[in-house]
Amino acid sequence: MNKKTILSIGFLGLAILCYSQKKKKDIVVTDGVKNNITATSTGMYEGTKSLKAKSYFEKASDFSEKNDFVNAEKFYLKAIKEDSQFIESYDNLGRVYRRIGKLDKAIKYYSKSIELYPDGIMAHQNLAVVFDIQKKYANSIKQYKEILRISPNNVEGFFGLANSYMMNLSFEMALENALKVVKIYKETNSHYLSEGYYLTGLINYHSGNKSEAKKYLLLAKENGVNLNPALESELFDDNSDSSEITLVTKEDYAKYEQKVIRDYNWLFETPIDVNPEKRKETNAFLMQWMSGSPNVSIELSEKITPYLDCSECLMIFMAGWSKYTLETKKFNKFKANLTGTESVIEFYLFNKSKIGENKKIEKFVKLKKAGRLEKYIRSKI
């Protein structure tokens, strides 16, 4: 679960319809996070009195439906040129720019929509989603708060706040808002209650409260949510929480191979300052397993792992090597070293603010960006 999967929940298709007119939602996925970007037909606002602007708008909408975003952009801009107060065109143009990855322009046009109509919930929500994608969580939180100012019991506002606070590692605030989501869904007998349970479970999981996480994630499972396999295995498999691990025979090591993969995934995906006690226990198990495994042999080289001063990074390298070997059932020295190094690069960049700058790892970051990492690894083995 990165901040990365820390939130594969994102917006899982929440469909509380706050408006009476026809809307269109598409799910965009960035970094594993699903988010709804909403487009409207005319009707939410005052529309336009310009027949020409309306004609351009309808053409743009048709092109957008066909994923022809070049022409959609062209005709939305024509509609705006004909009527600079045509709010729906700004909203839908923001969606077009999001779809083609021009996030700064998406922000510009959603912001213009809000300037023209400050109480436009849809524009605030779509703007928040773009900020979430950019990982600008303080900005997205501000937009969700605006939604709740406009509509104090808006469940999507609470859901968005919970999600953004969780991504920002503000777990107390995330949980407060997630529980409001669950309360509203219960009171309205909503079939989206399972999503509220899931979000609440994830927040508890990432904050280190495993018992509450299991409680809410079990409720989510019972209501039809399919959990991430690694998460389900960790929380609900009988042997995943065993405190008495025996590693003596070849069969003992084979028994825990899937746990090795799950534990690597947890170390890799969980922010380094979250649940330090579990991280310590996980590191201890992995080191014990890797030191004695008859099926995985790790070779460390000063030229490939010079960052001995970053013990967490070294653990990621070794566990990444082990995961590669277990999943491929091969011993390819180059690919194992490459997999371990690429894992360290991503882990380091994700946790750099906590780890601090490491010049030895920065070297590998630069090699990766320049497309020379594979050549370097080959030359050192």
Secondary structure, DSSP 8 states (H G I E B T S, - for coil): --TTGGGS-S---------SS-EEEEEEEETTEEEEEEEE-TTSS---S-HHHHHHHHHHHHHHHTT-HHHHHHHHHHHHHH-TT-HHHHHHHHHHHHHTT-HHHHHHHHHHHHHH-TT-HHHHHHHHHHHHHTT-HHHHHHHHHHHHHHSTT-HHHHHHHHHHHHHTT-HHHHHHHHHHHHHHHHHTT-TTHHHHHHHHHHHHHHHT-HHHHHHHHHHHHHTT----HHHHHHHHSTTTT-S-----SHHHHHHTHHHHHHHHHHHHHS-TTS-HHHHHHHHHHHHHHHHH-SS------TTT---TT-HHHHHHHHHHHHHHHHHH----HHHHHHHHHHHHHHHHHHHHHHH---HHHHHHHHHHHTT-HHHHHHHT-
